[in-house]
Amino acid sequence: MKKLNIKKFLLLFCALLSVFCLAACSDAISADKAKDSVKERELAAYAPAFELWATDMLQFLDTTDDQQIKEYAENAITLDEVNGKSYSVNLAGMNAETVSFYNSWIKSRQDLGKLRSIDEIEVQLSSETGTLCTVSVSASYEKRKCQFELVVDEDLALASGAINPAYTTMEKMQKAAVNTLIGMGTVFVVLIFISFIISLLKYVNKAGEKKVQEEEKKPAPAGAASEASMAAEAEADETDDLELVAVITAAIAASEGTSANGLVVRSIKKVKSNNWKNA
């Protein structure tokens, strides 16, 4: 009986634990649903203004030259101030993302040409935190079609803007080929430059060897030559004195009939020839 009661208690405990876990999960899901519901209601209220803003934005970019667009960006003039309308986007003023979108348009304008028509506008709710929706615009230009992706955050400001021209397969291959050639050309130019520098090193070695040879060929300075000659003469005199001392010592020993080992010559003085004759 005790074993059965323990099993029943464990089963009851597991059931209660499962109920609590499901309740917690249901609370989390309901919170997410609540956030989505708020964003959906907000998007439903602002969607027409977003569509109007996207349409007027593309027309403004198409009819305004690049220099004027740059001036608007530098002076933080929004589309509301240009057209005198209220679009509910960038109400706080020009932001960095809008300036970046303008710069992207200036770079893409030559590939598109003049605007012919705005074919479709779609406002999609965003599931990302901090982002309200994405305004997708399909437009036709003189040279090709283009897809715009304008992301609006929960503060009703432009979070990012992408311009995606529709290039043909041949155009994509041409661009890839050009990029490849530029990359390979840069590598070859750098390699040629390095080879040129390495080839110049031999001239550096030759210049060093030539300088060493010139220094070896230069005559020694006068002071150094005189010192060398004086040292040579001193060595020669010292050698002659030693030989003279040996001869005199041997002569004295022979005249005295003694051994030269006990004789020591202290000094040698030169006597004038006249004095010697008189003596």
Residue pairs with C-beta under 8 A, 6 or more apart in sequence:
36 125
36 127
39 125
39 126
39 132
39 154
40 125
42 132
43 123
43 125
43 132
43 133
46 88
46 132
46 156
47 123
47 133
49 86
49 87
49 88
49 89
50 87
50 88
50 89
50 123
50 133
50 135
50 152
51 121
51 123
51 135
52 85
52 87
53 79
53 87
53 88
53 89
53 135
54 121
54 135
54 137
54 148
54 150
55 118
55 121
55 137
56 79
56 83
56 85
56 87
57 79
57 150
58 115
58 118
58 137
58 139
58 148
59 115
60 79
60 82
60 83
61 69
61 102
61 105
61 109
62 114
62 115
64 72
66 106
66 109
69 102
69 105
69 106
70 102
70 106
71 77
72 82
72 102
73 94
73 98
73 99
73 102
76 93
76 94
77 94
78 90
78 93
78 94
78 98
79 85
79 87
79 89
79 90
80 86
80 87
80 90
80 91
88 156
89 152
89 156
89 157
89 158
90 98
90 156
90 157
90 158
91 156
91 157
92 155
92 157
95 157
95 158
97 157
97 158
97 159
97 160
97 161
98 158
98 161
100 160
100 161
101 150
101 158
101 160
101 161
101 163
104 161
104 162
104 163
105 163
108 146
108 163
108 165
111 143
111 144
111 165
112 141
112 142
112 143
112 144
112 146
112 165
113 141
113 142
113 143
113 144
114 141
114 142
115 139
115 140
115 141
116 139
116 140
116 141
116 142
117 139
117 140
118 137
118 138
118 139
119 138
119 139
119 140
119 145
120 136
120 137
120 138
121 135
121 136
121 137
121 138
122 135
122 136
122 137
123 133
123 134
123 135
123 136
124 133
124 134
124 136
125 132
125 133
126 132
126 133
126 134
126 151
130 153
130 154
130 159
131 151
131 152
131 153
131 154
131 159
132 152
132 153
132 154
132 156
133 151
133 152
134 149
134 150
134 151
134 152
135 148
135 149
135 150
135 151
135 152
136 147
136 148
136 149
136 150
137 147
137 148
137 150
138 145
138 146
138 147
138 148
139 145
139 146
139 147
139 148
140 146
144 165
144 166
144 167
144 168
145 165
145 166
146 163
146 164
146 165
146 166
147 164
147 166
148 161
148 162
148 163
148 164
149 160
149 161
149 162
149 164
150 158
150 160
150 161
150 162
151 158
151 159
151 160
151 161
152 158
152 159
153 159
167 175
220 228
241 268
244 268
245 265
245 268
248 265
248 268
249 260
249 263
249 265
250 260
252 260
252 263
253 259
253 260
253 263
